[in-house]
């Protein structure tokens, strides 16, 4: 071949009907191949298709990209009969590795028409090909069709001689859309290990995602949020994203430096300086770096906006955060704040920091324990100055206080807690909407108004708590038995595409419920009465969107499940019954609880059993059998909480030991029967 581009034109005539009345003009534009969803293109690197109007005609150009590009240009004219077009090249680009070649010097006979009311374009192409046994005639149908959202093009090729195997199909997205980078986090989060690299990458992610979903990060296989890689595949396979791999920190800096205005240096000798540096990153659009990474920043042409080396030496956390409060608080979001706690000491896993940078939040890990007077006072002040019902992201520090202390403080102002310090990629997923036309559909097992009469049995149902993305969702056994899962309901606006991921994976036995006490995690007894109805109303709206009919509460504001009083008051329960009229029932607790009631067939049932990950299967089965002996009246409704680290194979192994008197049922069936034939005794806090 003498030319670097092989081209040949096809003039094709369509119906006489005016073009504008016959076709969907959104077909116009430039389209790029989504390789993981397309038929293999042999030695070509990619395929580009351009479809544009040319007066009364439509021009289609295919470019098969390699060292030598193969270009096929078509000009389609409305009206008319099939036309003959000279064959200008022997290349059959759809299967270049097959021993077939077009016959140069001969002609192709081409016709075209619009189908499906002008939404799809069909091109029929007839010509001879040369095989090892000579020439044979070939008939080919090319179809160009848009996805329902009209942002994805499906190009299919049908040859009369291809009678077996999968269809030849190419999926293309609009050029310049659904493109992102992917980072790879190091499997080490120690200060003297790889934490400085990971912190830098997370900050780059947060900065880049301020202007769109530009960067996704992959984490180690045992990351607490187990779905990271699976969601990544979902974005590629179901949402047609293409990702460019950034293999090294230097690659990441070079590709993403345009999103940064400078860098902030944290002091590896003062761990808290890193947390403050994340606040600076959001406000100043700065990359978070340690001293070792300064040369990389200078290489990228970035200048320091703040340097914390030596600045906080000898100061405690209360003093450091007070300084940060005075410097930055006025400029920070008053709707979001991040507790970058969890791990402590020589390590940190700040995966949620990308979201905080995007939202320009104040980062801290202040103690919520009243006896830590200075830190508690500042934490209380921060929360008091935020808007009511704000989002407290991240997690408390395991070294400073307890979960119940942290949630009691946040609930005091009507705020709601969401996620953990290890919650990843929220700055990316928050910008991926659900697919056009997608509706959240739960797997309901009870028809509205249906009555189910229980038998004299022990009915048991299982709820996997601590969030749908933790623990067992991707583990073996899901779908084998009825199982309920907590849905983090804020995903409906905070990560809608990720919520779609879970719903599309669900089996008939997977049943979703709302949680946890509100639109996010809170303790209803600690929430000011003026805010609780508003929070319940917001949770109700999220439940409607997510098609949820069961809601879960939990309250440790008066101590945990063993040491404290976890029961609810009648007045709190009144608010939920009033505020969630569509709910078929409520579940309560974490460990075993003691709040029970039923109103108009809608029960409120507390957990009777907590399955810890460490409990041997034989012991757990004996526990359940003993509960059935103690609660001798039938039917007996036994609600079991499964901690997130137990997979369903393990749970099924326990349930299989119980005998014929036990029956495992879906949660909505369980609650419907319990509401009609309750055998539990009503109990709640009398005050």
C-alpha positions in Angstrom: 0.0 0.0 0.0 1.4 3.4 -1.0 -0.9 5.5 1.1 -1.0 5.6 4.9 -4.8 5.8 4.7 -6.9 3.5 2.6 -10.2 5.0 1.7 -13.1 4.3 -0.5 -16.5 6.1 -0.7 -20.0 4.6 -0.9 -22.8 6.7 -2.2 -26.0 5.3 -0.9 -29.6 6.6 -1.6 -32.4 6.5 1.0 -36.2 7.2 0.9 -37.5 10.3 -0.8 -39.0 11.4 2.6 -37.1 14.5 3.8 -34.1 13.5 5.9 -35.0 15.7 8.9 -38.3 13.9 9.2 -36.9 10.5 9.0 -33.9 10.3 11.3 -32.9 11.0 14.9 -30.3 13.7 14.6 -28.6 12.6 17.8 -27.0 9.9 15.6 -24.7 12.7 14.4 -21.3 13.1 16.0 -18.0 11.4 16.6 -18.0 8.0 18.3 -15.1 6.1 20.0 -14.9 2.4 20.5 -15.5 0.8 24.0 -13.2 -2.1 23.5 -14.2 -4.2 26.5 -17.8 -4.3 25.1 -17.0 -4.9 21.5 -16.0 -7.7 19.2 -12.2 -8.1 18.9 -10.8 -5.9 16.1 -7.7 -8.0 15.4 -4.6 -5.9 14.9 -6.4 -2.6 15.0 -6.0 -0.4 18.1 -9.4 1.2 18.0 -12.3 2.2 15.8 -13.7 5.7 15.3 -17.0 6.5 13.5 -18.1 9.9 12.5 -21.7 10.6 11.4 -22.5 14.0 10.1 -25.0 15.8 7.9 -23.8 17.1 4.5 -26.7 19.1 3.0 -29.4 16.6 2.3 -27.1 13.7 2.8 -25.4 11.9 5.7 -21.7 11.2 5.8 -20.4 8.1 7.7 -16.7 7.7 8.2 -15.1 4.6 9.8 -11.5 4.8 10.7 -9.8 1.6 11.8 -6.6 2.8 13.6 -3.3 1.0 13.3 0.1 1.8 12.0 -1.7 2.1 8.7 -5.2 3.4 9.2 -8.0 1.9 7.1 -10.7 4.5 6.4 -14.1 3.7 4.9 -16.1 6.9 4.0 -19.8 6.7 3.1 -22.0 9.4 1.8 -25.7 8.6 2.1 -28.2 10.5 -0.1 -31.9 10.3 0.7 -34.2 8.5 -1.8 -33.5 6.1 -4.5 -32.4 2.7 -5.7 -29.2 0.7 -4.9 -26.1 2.2 -6.3 -22.8 0.6 -7.4 -19.5 1.8 -5.9 -16.0 0.9 -7.0 -14.0 -1.3 -4.6 -10.9 0.8 -3.7 -9.2 -1.5 -1.3 -8.9 -5.3 -0.6 -9.1 -4.8 3.2 -12.1 -6.4 5.0 -11.6 -4.5 8.3 -14.1 -6.4 10.5 -12.1 -9.6 10.2 -8.7 -8.7 8.8 -7.1 -12.0 10.1 -9.5 -14.1 8.0 -8.3 -15.2 4.5 -10.9 -13.1 2.7 -10.2 -10.0 0.7 -12.3 -7.7 -1.4 -11.7 -7.7 -5.1 -10.1 -4.5 -6.2 -11.5 -3.1 -9.5 -14.9 -4.7 -8.9 -18.0 -2.9 -7.5 -20.1 -3.0 -4.4 -23.9 -2.6 -4.6 -25.1 -0.6 -1.6 -28.5 0.5 -0.4 -29.8 2.0 2.9 -32.9 2.8 4.8 -34.0 4.2 8.2 -35.7 1.8 10.6 -37.6 2.1 13.9 -39.1 5.4 13.0 -35.8 6.9 12.0 -33.8 5.8 15.1 -31.7 3.2 13.4 -29.8 3.3 10.1 -29.5 0.1 8.1 -27.0 -0.2 5.2 -27.0 -3.2 2.9 -23.7 -4.0 1.1 -23.2 -6.7 -1.6 -19.8 -7.5 -3.1 -17.5 -10.4 -4.0 -14.7 -11.6 -1.7 -11.7 -13.7 -2.7 -11.1 -16.8 -0.6 -8.5 -19.6 -1.1 -11.0 -21.4 -3.3 -11.9 -18.4 -5.4 -14.5 -15.7 -5.5 -17.8 -15.9 -3.7 -20.6 -13.3 -3.3 -21.0 -11.7 0.1 -24.0 -9.9 1.6 -23.5 -7.7 4.6 -25.9 -5.7 6.7 -24.6 -2.8 8.8 -26.8 -1.3 11.5 -26.2 1.8 13.5 -28.5 2.2 16.5 -28.5 4.5 19.5 -28.9 3.4 23.1 -32.0 4.7 25.0 -29.9 7.4 26.5 -28.6 8.3 23.1 -25.0 8.6 24.3 -23.9 5.1 23.1 -23.9 3.8 19.5 -24.3 0.1 18.7 -22.8 -0.8 15.4 -23.5 -4.4 14.2 -22.4 -6.3 11.2 -24.3 -9.3 9.8 -22.8 -11.4 7.0 -24.9 -14.1 5.3 -22.0 -16.5 5.5 -21.5 -16.2 9.2 -24.0 -18.7 10.6 -22.6 -19.5 14.1 -21.0 -17.7 17.0 -21.7 -14.4 18.7 -22.7 -11.4 16.6 -20.2 -8.9 15.3 -21.0 -5.9 17.5 -19.1 -2.7 18.3 -20.1 -0.4 21.1 -19.0 3.2 20.8 -19.5 6.2 23.0 -19.5 9.8 22.1 -16.0 11.0 21.6 -14.5 12.8 24.6 -17.1 11.4 27.0 -17.0 8.6 29.7 -13.2 8.8 29.8 -11.3 8.6 33.0 -8.0 7.7 34.6 -7.5 4.8 37.1 -5.1 4.9 40.0 -3.7 2.0 41.9 -3.4 2.4 45.7 -0.4 0.9 47.4 -1.1 -2.0 49.8 0.6 -0.2 52.7 -0.9 2.7 54.8 1.9 3.3 57.3 3.5 6.8 57.7 7.0 5.4 57.0 5.6 3.1 54.3 3.4 4.0 51.4 0.9 6.3 53.1 2.6 9.5 51.7 2.1 8.1 48.1 -1.5 7.1 48.7 -2.3 10.4 50.3 -0.9 12.2 47.3 -2.9 10.1 44.9 -6.1 10.5 46.8 -5.6 14.3 46.9 -5.0 14.3 43.1 -8.2 12.3 42.7 -10.2 14.7 44.7 -8.9 17.7 42.8 -9.4 16.1 39.4 -12.9 15.1 40.2 -14.0 18.6 41.1 -14.5 19.2 37.4 -16.1 15.8 36.6 -15.7 12.0 37.1 -12.1 12.0 35.9 -10.3 9.6 38.3 -11.2 6.2 39.9 -8.9 4.5 42.4 -8.4 0.7 42.8 -7.7 -0.6 46.3 -6.3 -3.8 47.6 -8.4 -7.0 47.5 -9.1 -7.0 51.3 -10.2 -3.4 51.4 -13.2 -2.9 53.8 -15.4 -1.8 51.0 -15.2 -5.0 49.0 -16.9 -3.8 45.9 -14.2 -1.4 44.6 -13.0 -3.5 41.6 -16.5 -4.9 40.9 -17.9 -1.4 40.6 -15.0 -0.4 38.4 -16.0 -3.3 36.1 -19.6 -2.2 36.2 -18.7 1.3 35.1 -16.7 -0.2 32.2 -19.2 -2.9 31.1 -22.6 -1.4 31.9 -21.8 2.4 31.8 -19.3 2.2 28.9 -16.5 4.1 30.6 -12.9 3.7 29.3 -10.0 4.2 31.7 -6.4 5.2 31.1 -4.1 3.4 33.5 -1.8 5.7 35.5 0.8 3.1 36.6 3.2 5.3 38.7 2.9 8.3 41.0 4.9 10.3 38.4 2.4 9.3 35.7 -0.4 10.5 38.0 1.2 13.8 38.6 1.9 14.4 35.0 -1.6 13.6 33.9 -3.5 15.4 36.7 -1.3 18.4 37.6 -3.5 20.6 35.5 -6.2 20.3 38.2 -3.9 21.6 41.0 -2.8 25.1 41.8 0.0 24.1 44.2 0.9 21.7 46.9 0.7 21.5 50.7 3.5 19.7 52.7 2.6 17.6 55.8 5.0 16.6 58.5 5.6 12.9 58.8 6.6 13.5 62.4 3.2 14.9 63.3 0.4 12.6 62.0 -2.3 15.2 62.5 -0.6 17.5 60.1 -1.8 15.2 57.3 -5.4 15.6 58.3 -5.1 19.4 58.3 -3.3 19.2 54.9 -6.4 17.6 53.4 -8.4 20.6 54.5 -5.9 22.9 52.7 -6.1 20.7 49.7 -9.8 21.3 49.2 -9.6 25.0 49.8 -6.5 25.8 47.9 -6.7 23.1 45.2 -3.4 21.7 46.4 -1.7 18.3 46.2 -1.0 16.7 49.6 2.7 15.7 49.8 5.4 14.8 52.2 8.9 16.2 52.1 10.0 13.3 49.9 7.6 14.3 47.1 8.5 18.0 46.8 10.9 17.3 43.9 8.1 15.7 42.0 5.9 18.8 42.6 8.7 21.1 41.3 9.1 18.9 38.3 5.4 19.4 37.6 5.8 23.2 37.9 3.7 23.5 41.1 4.5 25.8 44.0 3.9 25.3 47.8 0.8 27.0 49.2 1.4 25.7 52.8 4.2 23.9 54.5 3.6 22.2 57.9 7.1 20.9 58.5 8.0 21.7 62.1 4.9 23.9 62.5 3.0 21.6 64.9 5.9 20.0 66.8 5.1 19.8 70.5 1.4 20.7 70.1 -1.5 18.4 70.9 -4.5 17.7 68.7 -6.7 20.2 70.4 -4.1 22.9 69.8 -3.5 21.9 66.1 -7.2 21.7 65.3 -7.9 25.0 67.1 -5.3 26.6 64.8 -6.8 25.0 61.8 -10.3 26.1 62.9 -9.1 29.7 63.1 -7.4 29.5 59.8 -9.8 27.6 57.6 -13.2 27.0 59.2 -14.9 30.0 57.7 -14.2 28.9 54.2 -15.2 25.2 54.7 -18.5 23.6 53.9 -21.2 23.8 56.6 -23.1 20.9 55.1 -20.3 18.3 55.2 -17.5 17.5 57.6 -15.1 14.6 57.8 -13.8 12.7 60.8 -10.7 11.1 59.4 -10.4 8.6 62.2 -10.6 4.8 62.2 -7.0 3.6 62.3 -4.5 5.5 64.5 -0.9 5.6 65.5 1.6 5.0 62.6 -1.1 4.4 59.9 -4.1 6.1 58.3 -6.5 4.9 55.6 -8.0 8.2 54.3 -9.9 6.9 51.3 -12.9 9.2 51.9 -10.6 12.3 51.6 -11.2 12.6 47.9 -14.8 13.4 48.6 -13.8 15.9 51.3 -11.5 17.7 49.0 -14.2 17.9 46.3 -16.6 19.3 48.9 -14.1 21.6 50.6 -14.7 20.2 54.1 -13.0 20.6 57.4 -11.0 17.4 58.3 -10.4 16.3 61.9 -10.3 13.3 64.2 -11.3 15.1 67.4 -12.5 13.1 70.3 -16.3 12.8 71.0 -15.7 11.7 74.6 -16.8 14.3 77.1 -13.8 13.6 79.4 -11.5 14.8 76.6 -12.5 18.3 77.4 -10.5 20.4 74.9 -11.1 18.1 71.9 -14.7 17.5 72.8 -15.4 21.2 73.2 -14.0 21.9 69.7 -15.8 19.0 68.2 -19.1 20.2 69.8 -18.4 23.7 68.5 -17.8 22.5 64.9 -21.0 20.5 64.9 -23.0 23.3 66.4 -21.9 25.7 63.6 -23.0 23.4 60.8 -26.4 23.4 59.2 -28.9 21.0 60.9 -29.1 17.6 59.4 -25.6 17.9 57.8 -23.5 14.9 56.8 -20.7 13.8 59.1 -18.5 11.6 56.8 -15.7 9.3 57.7 -15.5 7.7 61.2 -14.4 8.3 64.7 -10.9 7.5 65.9 -10.7 4.1 67.6 -7.9 5.5 69.8 -10.0 8.4 71.2 -13.6 7.4 71.8 -16.4 4.9 71.1 -18.9 4.7 68.3 -21.7 5.4 70.7 -20.0 8.6 72.0 -19.4 9.9 68.5 -23.0 9.2 67.3 -24.5 10.6 70.4 -22.6 13.9 69.8 -23.5 14.1 66.1 -27.1 13.2 66.7 -27.3 16.0 69.3 -27.4 18.5 66.4 -29.6 16.4 64.1 -26.6 15.4 61.9 -26.3 12.0 60.2 -23.2 9.9 59.9 -22.3 8.2 56.6 -19.5 5.9 55.5 -16.2 5.1 57.1 -12.7 6.7 56.7 -12.1 3.9 54.2 -15.1 4.8 51.9 -13.4 5.1 48.5 -14.1 6.9 45.2 -17.1 9.0 46.3 -15.9 12.0 44.4 -16.1 9.9 41.2 -19.3 7.8 41.9 -21.2 10.9 43.0 -21.1 12.1 39.4 -22.3 8.9 37.8 -26.1 9.0 37.4 -28.3 6.0 37.0 -28.9 4.8 33.5 -31.7 6.7 31.7 -35.0 5.1 32.5 -33.6 3.0 35.3 -35.8 2.5 38.3 -34.9 0.9 41.6 -36.9 -2.3 42.1 -36.7 -4.3 45.3 -37.4 -8.0 45.4 -40.7 -7.9 47.3 -42.2 -11.3 48.2 -45.6 -10.1 49.5 -48.2 -8.5 47.4 -49.9 -5.3 48.8 -52.8 -6.4 51.0 -51.8 -10.0 50.9 -52.4 -12.1 54.1 -50.0 -14.9 55.0 -51.1 -17.2 57.8 -48.2 -18.5 59.8 -48.0 -22.1 61.0 -46.8 -23.3 64.3 -43.2 -22.9 63.4 -40.1 -21.0 64.3 -39.7 -18.4 61.5 -36.2 -17.0 61.2 -35.0 -14.2 58.9 -31.5 -12.8 58.5 -30.3 -9.2 58.0 -26.7 -8.4 57.1 -25.9 -5.2 58.7 -23.1 -2.7 58.6 -23.9 -1.6 55.1 -24.4 -3.4 51.8 -20.9 -2.7 50.6 -19.1 -4.3 53.5 -18.4 -8.0 53.9 -20.5 -10.6 52.2 -22.1 -9.1 49.1 -19.5 -10.6 46.7 -18.8 -13.7 48.8 -20.1 -17.2 48.0 -23.7 -18.1 48.7 -25.6 -14.9 48.0 -29.0 -15.8 46.5 -29.1 -19.3 48.0 -31.4 -18.3 50.9 -33.6 -15.3 51.7 -31.4 -12.5 53.0 -31.9 -8.9 53.8 -29.3 -6.1 53.2 -29.0 -2.6 54.6 -29.0 0.0 51.9 -27.0 3.1 52.5 -29.9 5.3 51.3 -27.8 8.4 50.7 -26.3 6.6 47.8 -29.4 7.6 45.9 -28.0 11.1 45.6 -24.4 10.7 46.7 -23.5 7.7 44.5 -26.5 6.9 42.3 -24.6 4.8 39.7 -23.2 2.7 42.5 -26.7 2.1 44.0 -27.7 0.9 40.5 -24.8 -1.5 40.6 -26.2 -3.2 43.7 -29.7 -3.3 42.5 -28.7 -4.8 39.1 -26.7 -7.6 40.9 -29.5 -8.5 43.3 -31.1 -12.0 43.1 -34.7 -12.7 44.0 -33.6 -13.7 47.5 -31.8 -10.4 48.1 -34.1 -8.0 49.9 -33.1 -4.4 50.6 -34.1 -2.4 53.7 -33.6 1.3 54.7 -31.2 2.3 57.5 -30.0 3.4 59.9 -32.5 5.4 62.0 -32.6 8.1 59.4 -31.2 9.3 56.1 -27.8 8.2 57.4 -26.7 6.8 60.7 -28.1 8.6 63.8 -29.6 7.9 67.3 -33.2 9.0 67.4 -33.4 9.4 71.2 -30.5 11.9 71.0 -31.9 13.9 68.1 -33.7 17.1 69.1 -37.4 16.5 68.7 -37.8 19.4 66.3 -35.4 17.6 63.8 -36.5 14.0 64.0 -39.7 14.4 61.9 -37.7 16.2 59.2 -35.0 13.5 59.2 -37.7 10.8 59.0 -39.4 12.6 56.1 -36.1 12.8 54.2 -35.6 9.0 54.8 -39.1 8.3 53.6 -38.4 10.1 50.3 -35.2 8.1 49.8 -37.1 4.9 50.6 -39.7 5.7 47.9 -37.0 6.1 45.3 -35.2 2.9 46.4 -38.4 0.9 46.6 -37.9 0.1 50.3 -40.7 -1.1 52.6 -38.8 -1.9 55.8 -36.8 0.4 57.9 -34.2 -0.3 60.6 -33.4 1.7 63.7 -30.6 1.6 66.3 -29.8 3.7 69.3 -26.8 3.5 71.6 -27.1 7.0 73.0 -27.6 5.5 76.4 -24.9 2.8 76.0 -24.1 -0.1 73.8 -26.1 -3.3 73.4 -24.6 -4.9 76.5 -23.8 -2.2 78.9 -26.6 0.3 78.0 -30.2 0.9 77.3 -30.9 0.4 73.6 -34.7 0.4 73.7 -36.7 3.1 72.0 -39.4 5.3 73.6 -43.0 5.3 72.5 -42.7 8.9 71.4 -39.8 8.0 69.1 -41.7 5.1 67.6 -44.7 7.3 67.1 -42.7 9.5 64.9 -41.6 6.7 62.6 -45.1 5.2 62.4 -46.4 8.6 61.5 -43.6 9.6 59.2 -43.3 6.3 57.2 -46.9 5.2 56.4 -45.7 3.0 53.5 -43.4 0.9 55.7 -44.7 -2.6 56.3 -42.6 -2.9 59.4 -39.6 -1.9 61.4 -36.6 -3.7 62.8 -34.4 -2.6 65.6 -31.1 -3.0 67.2 -27.6 -4.4 66.6 -27.2 -6.9 69.3 -30.3 -8.4 70.8 -33.0 -5.7 71.5 -36.1 -5.5 73.5 -38.4 -3.0 71.7 -41.5 -4.7 70.2 -44.9 -3.6 69.2 -47.4 -3.9 66.3 -49.8 -1.3 64.9 -52.4 -2.0 62.3 -50.5 -5.1 61.2 -47.2 -3.2 61.0 -44.8 -4.8 63.5 -41.7 -3.4 65.2 -39.3 -6.3 65.9 -36.0 -6.2 67.6 -33.1 -8.6 67.0 -33.3 -11.8 69.0 -29.8 -13.0 68.0 -26.5 -11.5 66.9 -24.2 -13.8 64.9 -20.7 -12.7 65.5 -18.0 -13.7 62.9 -16.1 -15.7 65.5 -19.0 -17.9 66.8 -18.6 -21.5 65.8 -21.4 -22.8 63.6 -22.4 -25.6 66.1 -22.6 -23.1 69.0 -24.6 -20.6 66.9 -27.1 -23.4 65.9 -27.4 -24.4 69.6 -28.0 -20.8 70.5 -30.9 -20.5 68.0 -32.4 -23.8 69.1 -32.3 -22.7 72.8 -34.0 -19.5 71.9 -36.8 -21.6 70.3 -37.1 -23.6 73.5 -37.3 -20.5 75.7 -39.8 -18.8 73.4 -42.1 -21.8 73.3 -45.2 -20.2 71.8 -45.7 -20.8 68.1 -45.3 -19.1 65.8 -42.0 -17.7 67.1 -40.4 -14.9 65.1 -36.7 -14.9 65.4 -34.9 -11.9 63.9 -31.1 -12.5 63.4 -28.5 -9.9 62.8 -25.5 -11.2 60.8 -22.3 -9.2 61.3 -20.8 -8.3 57.9 -17.8 -10.6 58.0 -19.9 -13.8 57.9 -20.7 -15.0 54.3 -23.9 -16.6 53.4 -22.4 -20.1 53.0 -21.5 -19.9 56.7 -25.0 -18.6 57.6 -26.7 -21.3 55.6 -24.5 -23.9 57.2 -25.8 -22.8 60.6 -29.4 -22.7 59.5 -29.2 -26.2 58.0 -28.5 -27.6 61.4 -31.7 -26.3 63.0 -34.2 -29.0 62.0 -37.7 -29.0 60.3 -39.4 -26.8 62.9 -37.4 -23.8 61.7 -38.2 -22.1 58.4 -36.1 -19.4 56.8 -38.3 -16.8 55.1 -37.8 -13.4 53.4 -37.9 -10.4 55.7 -41.1 -9.0 54.2 -42.9 -12.3 54.6 -41.6 -12.5 58.2 -42.9 -9.1 59.1 -46.2 -9.6 57.3 -46.8 -12.8 59.4 -45.6 -11.2 62.6 -47.9 -8.2 62.1 -50.9 -10.5 61.7 -50.1 -13.1 64.4 -47.7 -11.5 66.9 -46.5 -13.6 69.7 -43.9 -11.2 71.1 -44.9 -9.0 74.0 -45.1 -5.2 73.5 -42.2 -3.4 75.1 -40.6 0.0 74.9 -39.1 2.6 77.2 -42.1 4.0 79.2 -40.8 7.6 79.3 
